[in-house]
């Protein structure tokens, strides 16, 4: 099983999550937004499903994918654990430097 943080780190998978956040979609609908094969998108969806970020519902011959809110909440918790006081200080320093440059 892939962890959510690793799964969402890949740019194509992040874009898939963005698309699915708007509405559930089939693999073909998702693949239409990418310059890769439907098979490649299916592999990305398997990784996202393994990480608990998406789920598929079989409707006839198609699978409809949707984002799992619980998976996104877990991902947010992981990001929150990663975001430390030191990163807050780094952001504050970057903003201060930008103000000095202008």
N, CA, C and O atoms as CSV, one atom per row, in Angstrom:
chain,resi,resn,atom,element,x,y,z
A,1,UNK,N,N,0.834,-1.188,0.000
A,1,UNK,CA,C,0.000,0.000,0.000
A,1,UNK,C,C,0.878,1.249,0.000
A,1,UNK,O,O,1.839,1.339,0.763
A,2,UNK,N,N,0.551,2.188,-0.838
A,2,UNK,CA,C,1.270,3.444,-0.960
A,2,UNK,C,C,0.696,4.453,0.027
A,2,UNK,O,O,-0.517,4.511,0.230
A,3,UNK,N,N,1.574,5.251,0.643
A,3,UNK,CA,C,1.035,6.274,1.538
A,3,UNK,C,C,0.522,7.461,0.711
A,3,UNK,O,O,0.995,7.716,-0.397
A,4,UNK,N,N,-0.441,8.167,1.269
A,4,UNK,CA,C,-1.115,9.244,0.549
A,4,UNK,C,C,-0.155,10.351,0.144
A,4,UNK,O,O,-0.277,10.913,-0.945
A,5,UNK,N,N,0.797,10.668,1.009
A,5,UNK,CA,C,1.749,11.739,0.723
A,5,UNK,C,C,2.579,11.399,-0.512
A,5,UNK,O,O,2.754,12.247,-1.387
A,6,UNK,N,N,3.088,10.176,-0.595
A,6,UNK,CA,C,3.873,9.751,-1.759
A,6,UNK,C,C,3.020,9.695,-3.020
A,6,UNK,O,O,3.461,10.100,-4.096
A,7,UNK,N,N,1.805,9.193,-2.883
A,7,UNK,CA,C,0.924,9.077,-4.045
A,7,UNK,C,C,0.598,10.445,-4.629
A,7,UNK,O,O,0.609,10.620,-5.847
A,8,UNK,N,N,0.309,11.406,-3.772
A,8,UNK,CA,C,-0.084,12.741,-4.239
A,8,UNK,C,C,1.107,13.593,-4.656
A,8,UNK,O,O,0.923,14.662,-5.238
A,9,UNK,N,N,2.321,13.140,-4.370
A,9,UNK,CA,C,3.509,13.922,-4.718
A,9,UNK,C,C,3.760,13.965,-6.223
A,9,UNK,O,O,4.392,14.899,-6.716
A,10,UNK,N,N,3.279,12.975,-6.950
A,10,UNK,CA,C,3.514,12.899,-8.391
A,10,UNK,C,C,2.562,13.857,-9.113
A,10,UNK,O,O,1.358,13.820,-8.862
A,11,UNK,N,N,3.076,14.719,-10.008
A,11,UNK,CA,C,2.250,15.759,-10.639
A,11,UNK,C,C,1.007,15.248,-11.379
A,11,UNK,O,O,-0.053,15.866,-11.281
A,12,UNK,N,N,1.111,14.156,-12.102
A,12,UNK,CA,C,-0.053,13.639,-12.823
A,12,UNK,C,C,-1.141,13.222,-11.837
A,12,UNK,O,O,-2.322,13.493,-12.053
A,13,UNK,N,N,-0.739,12.570,-10.767
A,13,UNK,CA,C,-1.730,12.139,-9.772
A,13,UNK,C,C,-2.356,13.329,-9.055
A,13,UNK,O,O,-3.543,13.304,-8.729
A,14,UNK,N,N,-1.565,14.371,-8.808
A,14,UNK,CA,C,-2.145,15.583,-8.199
A,14,UNK,C,C,-3.203,16.185,-9.120
A,14,UNK,O,O,-4.262,16.610,-8.660
A,15,UNK,N,N,-2.913,16.219,-10.422
A,15,UNK,CA,C,-3.882,16.760,-11.388
A,15,UNK,C,C,-5.124,15.885,-11.450
A,15,UNK,O,O,-6.234,16.404,-11.570
A,16,UNK,N,N,-4.961,14.573,-11.371
A,16,UNK,CA,C,-6.113,13.673,-11.345
A,16,UNK,C,C,-6.973,13.971,-10.113
A,16,UNK,O,O,-8.200,14.018,-10.207
A,17,UNK,N,N,-6.334,14.172,-8.967
A,17,UNK,CA,C,-7.091,14.509,-7.753
A,17,UNK,C,C,-7.856,15.816,-7.930
A,17,UNK,O,O,-8.996,15.935,-7.480
A,18,UNK,N,N,-7.238,16.789,-8.577
A,18,UNK,CA,C,-7.926,18.060,-8.837
A,18,UNK,C,C,-9.148,17.851,-9.711
A,18,UNK,O,O,-10.213,18.406,-9.439
A,19,UNK,N,N,-9.002,17.051,-10.762
A,19,UNK,CA,C,-10.134,16.778,-11.649
A,19,UNK,C,C,-11.262,16.071,-10.901
A,19,UNK,O,O,-12.434,16.417,-11.051
A,20,UNK,N,N,-10.896,15.084,-10.101
A,20,UNK,CA,C,-11.919,14.320,-9.375
A,20,UNK,C,C,-12.543,15.128,-8.244
A,20,UNK,O,O,-13.667,14.843,-7.831
A,21,UNK,N,N,-11.837,16.122,-7.744
A,21,UNK,CA,C,-12.411,16.971,-6.706
A,21,UNK,C,C,-13.595,17.771,-7.260
A,21,UNK,O,O,-14.523,18.111,-6.526
A,22,UNK,N,N,-13.549,18.066,-8.558
A,22,UNK,CA,C,-14.636,18.816,-9.186
A,22,UNK,C,C,-15.876,17.949,-9.359
A,22,UNK,O,O,-17.000,18.403,-9.148
A,23,UNK,N,N,-15.651,16.670,-9.753
A,23,UNK,CA,C,-16.769,15.733,-9.934
A,23,UNK,C,C,-16.221,14.351,-10.239
A,23,UNK,O,O,-15.099,14.229,-10.731
A,24,UNK,N,N,-16.988,13.308,-9.957
A,24,UNK,CA,C,-16.565,11.953,-10.321
A,24,UNK,C,C,-16.427,11.833,-11.840
A,24,UNK,O,O,-17.141,12.498,-12.591
A,25,UNK,N,N,-15.500,10.975,-12.283
A,25,UNK,CA,C,-15.235,10.816,-13.715
A,25,UNK,C,C,-14.849,9.376,-14.023
A,25,UNK,O,O,-14.420,8.624,-13.148
A,26,UNK,N,N,-15.014,9.016,-15.283
A,26,UNK,CA,C,-14.531,7.718,-15.763
A,26,UNK,C,C,-13.053,7.850,-16.118
A,26,UNK,O,O,-12.522,8.958,-16.201
A,27,UNK,N,N,-12.405,6.726,-16.324
A,27,UNK,CA,C,-10.999,6.738,-16.738
A,27,UNK,C,C,-10.853,7.480,-18.059
A,27,UNK,O,O,-9.916,8.257,-18.235
A,28,UNK,N,N,-11.774,7.245,-18.988
A,28,UNK,CA,C,-11.701,7.918,-20.294
A,28,UNK,C,C,-11.824,9.428,-20.150
A,28,UNK,O,O,-11.118,10.175,-20.828
A,29,UNK,N,N,-12.708,9.884,-19.280
A,29,UNK,CA,C,-12.864,11.325,-19.065
A,29,UNK,C,C,-11.594,11.918,-18.468
A,29,UNK,O,O,-11.178,13.013,-18.846
A,30,UNK,N,N,-10.989,11.205,-17.549
A,30,UNK,CA,C,-9.744,11.689,-16.943
A,30,UNK,C,C,-8.630,11.696,-17.987
A,30,UNK,O,O,-7.899,12.678,-18.114
A,31,UNK,N,N,-8.505,10.606,-18.729
A,31,UNK,CA,C,-7.432,10.471,-19.726
A,31,UNK,C,C,-7.502,11.556,-20.795
A,31,UNK,O,O,-6.475,11.932,-21.362
A,32,UNK,N,N,-8.702,12.062,-21.077
A,32,UNK,CA,C,-8.855,13.108,-22.101
A,32,UNK,C,C,-8.081,14.379,-21.744
A,32,UNK,O,O,-7.778,15.184,-22.625
A,33,UNK,N,N,-7.760,14.566,-20.466
A,33,UNK,CA,C,-7.037,15.762,-20.024
A,33,UNK,C,C,-5.514,15.588,-20.018
A,33,UNK,O,O,-4.791,16.501,-19.620
A,34,UNK,N,N,-5.026,14.426,-20.454
A,34,UNK,CA,C,-3.602,14.131,-20.372
A,34,UNK,C,C,-3.066,13.613,-21.710
A,34,UNK,O,O,-3.801,13.016,-22.496
A,35,UNK,N,N,-1.776,13.851,-21.953
A,35,UNK,CA,C,-1.154,13.349,-23.183
A,35,UNK,C,C,-0.570,11.943,-23.010
A,35,UNK,O,O,0.435,11.601,-23.634
A,36,UNK,N,N,-1.204,11.137,-22.163
A,36,UNK,CA,C,-0.743,9.766,-21.935
A,36,UNK,C,C,-1.900,8.809,-22.217
A,36,UNK,O,O,-3.036,9.237,-22.421
A,37,UNK,N,N,-1.602,7.529,-22.226
A,37,UNK,CA,C,-2.629,6.541,-22.553
A,37,UNK,C,C,-3.620,6.352,-21.404
A,37,UNK,O,O,-3.358,6.693,-20.251
A,38,UNK,N,N,-4.745,5.803,-21.771
A,38,UNK,CA,C,-5.770,5.462,-20.782
A,38,UNK,C,C,-5.208,4.466,-19.775
A,38,UNK,O,O,-5.517,4.525,-18.585
A,39,UNK,N,N,-4.384,3.558,-20.267
A,39,UNK,CA,C,-3.743,2.566,-19.408
A,39,UNK,C,C,-2.843,3.228,-18.359
A,39,UNK,O,O,-2.826,2.818,-17.198
A,40,UNK,N,N,-2.105,4.247,-18.775
A,40,UNK,CA,C,-1.238,4.968,-17.830
A,40,UNK,C,C,-2.077,5.645,-16.751
A,40,UNK,O,O,-1.710,5.634,-15.577
A,41,UNK,N,N,-3.201,6.233,-17.149
A,41,UNK,CA,C,-4.092,6.875,-16.177
A,41,UNK,C,C,-4.656,5.831,-15.222
A,41,UNK,O,O,-4.777,6.085,-14.023
A,42,UNK,N,N,-5.000,4.664,-15.743
A,42,UNK,CA,C,-5.494,3.583,-14.885
A,42,UNK,C,C,-4.460,3.199,-13.836
A,42,UNK,O,O,-4.807,2.936,-12.684
A,43,UNK,N,N,-3.198,3.168,-14.228
A,43,UNK,CA,C,-2.134,2.847,-13.267
A,43,UNK,C,C,-2.040,3.917,-12.176
A,43,UNK,O,O,-1.879,3.596,-10.998
A,44,UNK,N,N,-2.140,5.186,-12.574
A,44,UNK,CA,C,-2.128,6.266,-11.591
A,44,UNK,C,C,-3.325,6.139,-10.641
A,44,UNK,O,O,-3.192,6.347,-9.435
A,45,UNK,N,N,-4.476,5.801,-11.187
A,45,UNK,CA,C,-5.671,5.641,-10.350
A,45,UNK,C,C,-5.515,4.483,-9.370
A,45,UNK,O,O,-6.001,4.556,-8.241
A,46,UNK,N,N,-4.849,3.426,-9.788
A,46,UNK,CA,C,-4.591,2.307,-8.881
A,46,UNK,C,C,-3.721,2.740,-7.705
A,46,UNK,O,O,-3.957,2.328,-6.569
A,47,UNK,N,N,-2.724,3.563,-7.976
A,47,UNK,CA,C,-1.858,4.069,-6.908
A,47,UNK,C,C,-2.677,4.944,-5.954
A,47,UNK,O,O,-2.564,4.816,-4.735
A,48,UNK,N,N,-3.498,5.829,-6.515
A,48,UNK,CA,C,-4.328,6.703,-5.682
A,48,UNK,C,C,-5.323,5.901,-4.854
A,48,UNK,O,O,-5.579,6.226,-3.695
A,49,UNK,N,N,-5.881,4.854,-5.449
A,49,UNK,CA,C,-6.824,4.001,-4.716
A,49,UNK,C,C,-6.094,3.233,-3.614
A,49,UNK,O,O,-6.615,3.089,-2.508
A,50,UNK,N,N,-4.907,2.749,-3.909
A,50,UNK,CA,C,-4.110,2.023,-2.921
A,50,UNK,C,C,-3.768,2.912,-1.727
A,50,UNK,O,O,-3.650,2.435,-0.598
A,51,UNK,N,N,-3.612,4.197,-1.988
A,51,UNK,CA,C,-3.298,5.159,-0.930
A,51,UNK,C,C,-4.548,5.637,-0.196
A,51,UNK,O,O,-4.453,6.400,0.766
A,52,UNK,N,N,-5.709,5.194,-0.645
A,52,UNK,CA,C,-6.951,5.597,0.006
A,52,UNK,C,C,-7.436,6.984,-0.361
A,52,UNK,O,O,-8.223,7.583,0.373
A,53,UNK,N,N,-6.969,7.506,-1.501
A,53,UNK,CA,C,-7.364,8.857,-1.926
A,53,UNK,C,C,-8.554,8.865,-2.877
A,53,UNK,O,O,-9.287,9.851,-2.938
A,54,UNK,N,N,-8.754,7.781,-3.618
A,54,UNK,CA,C,-9.897,7.686,-4.529
A,54,UNK,C,C,-10.529,6.308,-4.390
A,54,UNK,O,O,-9.926,5.371,-3.868
A,55,UNK,N,N,-11.756,6.216,-4.870
A,55,UNK,CA,C,-12.430,4.922,-4.945
A,55,UNK,C,C,-13.153,4.848,-6.277
A,55,UNK,O,O,-13.459,5.866,-6.898
A,56,UNK,N,N,-13.420,3.616,-6.703
A,56,UNK,CA,C,-14.116,3.395,-7.967
A,56,UNK,C,C,-15.418,2.665,-7.699
A,56,UNK,O,O,-15.498,1.777,-6.849
A,57,UNK,N,N,-16.432,3.063,-8.446
A,57,UNK,CA,C,-17.725,2.384,-8.406
A,57,UNK,C,C,-17.986,1.851,-9.810
A,57,UNK,O,O,-17.921,2.592,-10.791
A,58,UNK,N,N,-18.278,0.573,-9.891
A,58,UNK,CA,C,-18.556,-0.020,-11.201
A,58,UNK,C,C,-20.003,0.266,-11.574
A,58,UNK,O,O,-20.930,-0.081,-10.841
A,59,UNK,N,N,-20.180,0.901,-12.722
A,59,UNK,CA,C,-21.504,1.227,-13.255
A,59,UNK,C,C,-21.543,0.660,-14.668
A,59,UNK,O,O,-20.960,1.230,-15.590
A,60,UNK,N,N,-22.225,-0.455,-14.832
A,60,UNK,CA,C,-22.227,-1.125,-16.122
A,60,UNK,C,C,-20.831,-1.601,-16.446
A,60,UNK,O,O,-20.227,-2.341,-15.670
A,61,UNK,N,N,-20.311,-1.179,-17.591
A,61,UNK,CA,C,-18.964,-1.568,-18.005
A,61,UNK,C,C,-17.906,-0.547,-17.607
A,61,UNK,O,O,-16.722,-0.741,-17.882
A,62,UNK,N,N,-18.318,0.522,-16.971
A,62,UNK,CA,C,-17.381,1.587,-16.623
A,62,UNK,C,C,-17.141,1.639,-15.120
A,62,UNK,O,O,-17.941,1.161,-14.315
A,63,UNK,N,N,-16.025,2.230,-14.782
A,63,UNK,CA,C,-15.732,2.529,-13.385
A,63,UNK,C,C,-15.749,4.045,-13.238
A,63,UNK,O,O,-15.100,4.771,-13.991
A,64,UNK,N,N,-16.495,4.493,-12.266
A,64,UNK,CA,C,-16.574,5.924,-11.971
A,64,UNK,C,C,-15.689,6.176,-10.745
A,64,UNK,O,O,-15.906,5.602,-9.678
A,65,UNK,N,N,-14.695,7.040,-10.918
A,65,UNK,CA,C,-13.767,7.350,-9.823
A,65,UNK,C,C,-14.183,8.636,-9.133
A,65,UNK,O,O,-14.644,9.590,-9.760
A,66,UNK,N,N,-14.005,8.628,-7.822
A,66,UNK,CA,C,-14.286,9.817,-7.022
A,66,UNK,C,C,-13.256,9.928,-5.913
A,66,UNK,O,O,-12.659,8.933,-5.501
A,67,UNK,N,N,-13.057,11.143,-5.438
A,67,UNK,CA,C,-12.140,11.414,-4.333
A,67,UNK,C,C,-12.778,10.921,-3.036
A,67,UNK,O,O,-13.985,11.058,-2.835
A,68,UNK,N,N,-11.967,10.356,-2.177
A,68,UNK,CA,C,-12.417,9.972,-0.834
A,68,UNK,C,C,-12.051,11.096,0.129
A,68,UNK,O,O,-10.872,11.383,0.335
A,69,UNK,N,N,-13.045,11.721,0.707
A,69,UNK,CA,C,-12.762,12.840,1.618
A,69,UNK,C,C,-11.929,12.380,2.810
A,69,UNK,O,O,-11.087,13.131,3.303
A,70,UNK,N,N,-12.154,11.166,3.271
A,70,UNK,CA,C,-11.359,10.663,4.401
A,70,UNK,C,C,-9.884,10.552,4.014
A,70,UNK,O,O,-9.004,10.825,4.831
A,71,UNK,N,N,-9.619,10.155,2.783
A,71,UNK,CA,C,-8.239,10.066,2.309
A,71,UNK,C,C,-7.576,11.428,2.224
A,71,UNK,O,O,-6.406,11.583,2.574
A,72,UNK,N,N,-8.334,12.420,1.756
A,72,UNK,CA,C,-7.782,13.778,1.688
A,72,UNK,C,C,-7.539,14.341,3.079
A,72,UNK,O,O,-6.574,15.074,3.291
A,73,UNK,N,N,-8.404,14.006,4.027
A,73,UNK,CA,C,-8.203,14.444,5.407
A,73,UNK,C,C,-6.930,13.829,5.982
A,73,UNK,O,O,-6.174,14.498,6.687
A,74,UNK,N,N,-6.697,12.552,5.678
A,74,UNK,CA,C,-5.465,11.898,6.125
A,74,UNK,C,C,-4.243,12.552,5.490
A,74,UNK,O,O,-3.223,12.742,6.152
A,75,UNK,N,N,-4.346,12.899,4.204
A,75,UNK,CA,C,-3.260,13.573,3.514
A,75,UNK,C,C,-2.989,14.932,4.149
A,75,UNK,O,O,-1.834,15.305,4.354
A,76,UNK,N,N,-4.052,15.675,4.461
A,76,UNK,CA,C,-3.884,16.976,5.113
A,76,UNK,C,C,-3.207,16.827,6.469
A,76,UNK,O,O,-2.361,17.642,6.838
A,77,UNK,N,N,-3.572,15.796,7.205
A,77,UNK,CA,C,-2.935,15.538,8.502
A,77,UNK,C,C,-1.450,15.246,8.331
A,77,UNK,O,O,-0.630,15.689,9.135
A,78,UNK,N,N,-1.105,14.504,7.287
A,78,UNK,CA,C,0.303,14.207,7.002
A,78,UNK,C,C,1.064,15.483,6.661
A,78,UNK,O,O,2.187,15.682,7.124
A,79,UNK,N,N,0.459,16.336,5.861
A,79,UNK,CA,C,1.092,17.617,5.511
A,79,UNK,C,C,1.257,18.468,6.758
A,79,UNK,O,O,2.296,19.102,6.945
A,80,UNK,N,N,0.245,18.488,7.610
A,80,UNK,CA,C,0.329,19.263,8.847
A,80,UNK,C,C,1.463,18.765,9.738
A,80,UNK,O,O,2.133,19.571,10.383
A,81,UNK,N,N,1.688,17.462,9.787
A,81,UNK,CA,C,2.808,16.918,10.572
A,81,UNK,C,C,4.148,17.318,9.956
A,81,UNK,O,O,5.134,17.518,10.666
A,82,UNK,N,N,4.171,17.429,8.647
A,82,UNK,CA,C,5.391,17.812,7.944
A,82,UNK,C,C,5.706,19.289,8.153
A,82,UNK,O,O,6.867,19.677,8.277
A,83,UNK,N,N,4.653,20.106,8.191
A,83,UNK,CA,C,4.836,21.553,8.290
A,83,UNK,C,C,5.231,21.896,9.718
A,83,UNK,O,O,4.403,21.833,10.626
A,84,UNK,N,N,6.468,22.251,9.913
A,84,UNK,CA,C,7.009,22.494,11.250
A,84,UNK,C,C,7.175,23.989,11.497
A,84,UNK,O,O,6.997,24.821,10.607
A,85,UNK,N,N,7.514,24.284,12.716
A,85,UNK,CA,C,7.785,25.674,13.103
A,85,UNK,C,C,8.918,26.257,12.246
A,85,UNK,O,O,8.888,27.435,11.890
A,86,UNK,N,N,9.905,25.433,11.924
A,86,UNK,CA,C,11.028,25.902,11.115
A,86,UNK,C,C,10.560,26.349,9.730
A,86,UNK,O,O,11.067,27.334,9.194
A,87,UNK,N,N,9.611,25.640,9.159
A,87,UNK,CA,C,9.081,26.044,7.850
A,87,UNK,C,C,8.308,27.358,7.960
A,87,UNK,O,O,8.367,28.185,7.050
A,88,UNK,N,N,7.590,27.558,9.054
A,88,UNK,CA,C,6.903,28.834,9.270
A,88,UNK,C,C,7.914,29.984,9.309
A,88,UNK,O,O,7.681,31.048,8.734
A,89,UNK,N,N,9.039,29.754,9.997
A,89,UNK,CA,C,10.075,30.780,10.073
A,89,UNK,C,C,10.688,31.048,8.702
A,89,UNK,O,O,10.973,32.196,8.361
A,90,UNK,N,N,10.889,30.002,7.922
A,90,UNK,CA,C,11.433,30.161,6.576
A,90,UNK,C,C,10.501,31.006,5.713
A,90,UNK,O,O,10.962,31.880,4.979
A,91,UNK,N,N,9.209,30.757,5.792
A,91,UNK,CA,C,8.230,31.543,5.038
A,91,UNK,C,C,8.272,33.005,5.487
A,91,UNK,O,O,8.258,33.910,4.653
A,92,UNK,N,N,8.322,33.236,6.787
A,92,UNK,CA,C,8.382,34.606,7.313
A,92,UNK,C,C,9.644,35.310,6.825
A,92,UNK,O,O,9.595,36.479,6.444
A,93,UNK,N,N,10.774,34.602,6.835
A,93,UNK,CA,C,12.027,35.191,6.339
A,93,UNK,C,C,11.936,35.532,4.858
A,93,UNK,O,O,12.421,36.581,4.433
A,94,UNK,N,N,11.319,34.654,4.068
A,94,UNK,CA,C,11.168,34.907,2.637
A,94,UNK,C,C,10.314,36.143,2.396
A,94,UNK,O,O,10.624,36.954,1.522
A,95,UNK,N,N,9.246,36.290,3.163
A,95,UNK,CA,C,8.395,37.478,3.024
A,95,UNK,C,C,9.168,38.741,3.421
A,95,UNK,O,O,9.036,39.776,2.768
A,96,UNK,N,N,9.956,38.661,4.466
A,96,UNK,CA,C,10.761,39.821,4.909
A,96,UNK,C,C,11.769,40.204,3.835
A,96,UNK,O,O,11.939,41.389,3.546
A,97,UNK,N,N,12.432,39.237,3.247
A,97,UNK,CA,C,13.399,39.521,2.195
A,97,UNK,C,C,12.735,40.166,0.988
A,97,UNK,O,O,13.295,41.077,0.377
A,98,UNK,N,N,11.548,39.696,0.646
A,98,UNK,CA,C,10.824,40.262,-0.497
A,98,UNK,C,C,10.463,41.722,-0.211
A,98,UNK,O,O,10.566,42.570,-1.098
A,99,UNK,N,N,10.046,42.013,1.008
A,99,UNK,CA,C,9.716,43.407,1.360
A,99,UNK,C,C,10.948,44.294,1.277
A,99,UNK,O,O,10.853,45.447,0.856
A,100,UNK,N,N,12.100,43.772,1.673
A,100,UNK,CA,C,13.346,44.533,1.606
A,100,UNK,C,C,13.756,44.825,0.176
A,100,UNK,O,O,14.333,45.875,-0.105
A,101,UNK,N,N,13.459,43.894,-0.739
A,101,UNK,CA,C,13.824,44.067,-2.149
A,101,UNK,C,C,12.931,45.065,-2.870
A,101,UNK,O,O,13.312,45.594,-3.915
A,102,UNK,N,N,11.743,45.331,-2.323
A,102,UNK,CA,C,10.831,46.253,-3.024
A,102,UNK,C,C,10.823,47.614,-2.431
A,102,UNK,O,O,10.108,48.493,-2.913
